[in-house]
Amino acid sequence: MMYGGEKKGAWAQSEDERLLRVVEEIRVEYGGRVKWCEVAKHIPQRSPKQCRERYVYNLDPNIKKEPWSKEEDALLIFAQRHLGNAWARIAGCLPGRTENSTKTRFKSIMRAQKRIWKKEEDELIVSMHTQIGPQWDIISTSLPGRSRNASRIGFCY
């Protein structure tokens, strides 16, 4: 079924408000279930998939939007080690967190851990700097994943 031509792009606040209202009406009508095809009939130029994704990932009142707790971070890391990148399953272990926010948080934690300097790296920079001076291009080749600039800055701290 065509829904009046799919609209692309950002949702307007009026569309969000209408979507929230229609989802509740459909839930009442269908005994707690949401039929996205029915919802989309009330949201001009939006498909059932667009309506579902907008609600599930952004508007559902059960979504937690506050900062992640240390306990949630620990559970996220533990679950990812055991389940891999099964973000929907992992999000199921974290009430109120969407699979997208779960994946984004995990990647953020991994980036932060990469930025942390290890003791061995610090020792290598100091040792090499003592031997060859501030030749950051050469020093950085001994530090996989660290740029010339990162090596220089790492030496300063």
N, C-alpha and C positions, 0 to 999 in steps of 0.2 A: 504494500500500500504506500502511496506517495503522500507525504505530509506537507504539501504546498511548497516543495522545493526546500532543501536543507539550507539553513542559515549557518554560515561559518562565523567563527570569531567569538569575541567576549560576550558574556551574558549581561544583559541590562539588569539593573536592580528590580525593575518591574517584572522581568521574566522570572527572576529568582523568587520574588514574592508570590507570583502566580503559581510557580512550580511547587513551592511549599504548601500552598493552599490546596492545589489539585491533588497532590500526593495524599494529604490527609483525607480529602473527600473520597478518593478512590479506595483508600484503606477501609473506610467505614462501609462503603458500598460493597466491597468484596471480602468482608470479614477479616480484615487485617493484612490481606495480601495487596501488593502493588502490581497492577498490570500496566506495564510501561507503554504498551500500545494505546491503552485508554488515556493515560496521562498525556501522551504526545498529541492526542486529538485536541487538547485544550491549550497547547503551547504552539502558537503559529510558527511555522518554518523550523521546528525542531523535531528531530527524529526520536523514536523511543530510546535508542542507544544514547543519544546526547542527553536526554532527560535523565535517564538512569545514572549515567556517569556524573552529571552535574550534581545530582542529589547525593549519591553514594560517596563521592570524593570531596564534596565541598559543603553541602547544605544540611546533611543529616544532623539533627541536634545531638546525636550521640557521639559525634566526632570530638575528640579531645584536641583543643588548640593550644593548651598551655605548654610551657617548656617540658621537655622530657626529664623524668626523674632519673637518678642514678640507678634505681632498681630496674626501671624500664630499659635503660641502656644495657645493663648487665644481662637481662633476659633476652634482649634483642641479639646481642653478641653470642650468647649461648645457643639460642635457637638457630641462628644463621650457621654456626659451626656444625650443628646436627642435621639441619634441614637443607642447607645450601641456600640458594637464592629463591626459595619458594615463598615469595613475599606475601601472598595471600594466606598461606598457612601460618607464617610467622605473625602476621597482623592479627590472626585469630587468637594468638596467645597474648596479645596486648590490647585489652578492651579499650575501644574508643580511638584506636589508631588505624588509619587506612593503610592499604598495602603500599600506596605511593609514598606516604609520609614515613613509613617503616623503611622502605628502600632508601629514601633520601637521607634519613637519619643515619642509617648504617654507613652509607658512603661518606657522610660528613665525619663520622667517628674515625673511619679508616684514613681519610685525608689528614685529620688532626694527628693521628698516631704516626703517620709518615713524617710529619714536620718535627716531631720530637727527636732530638739528637740523642744517640746512644753514647754511653761512656766511651766505648771503643772508638767511635767516630771522633769524639773530642780529643782523645789521646793521640789518634793518628794525625789530626790537623796540627796539634801542637808540635808533635815530633817532626812532621814534614816541614812545618814553618821554621822550626829551629835549624833543620838541615839545609833547606833551599831558599828560605825567605818567602816573601809574599807572592809566590808564583802560583796564583789561584787556578789557572788553567791546568797545570800539572797536578796540583793537590786534588782538584775536583775529579780527575780521572781515577783516583784511588777510592773515591766515595760514590759508588753506584747510586743513581737516583738523586744526587746532589749536584746542583749547578755550580758554576764558577762563583756566582754571586752568593749563593747559599753557603758555600764553603768559607768565603770571606766573612760573611755575617756571622756564621757559626763560630768562627775564631774570636770574634769580638765579645761573645757572651760567656 
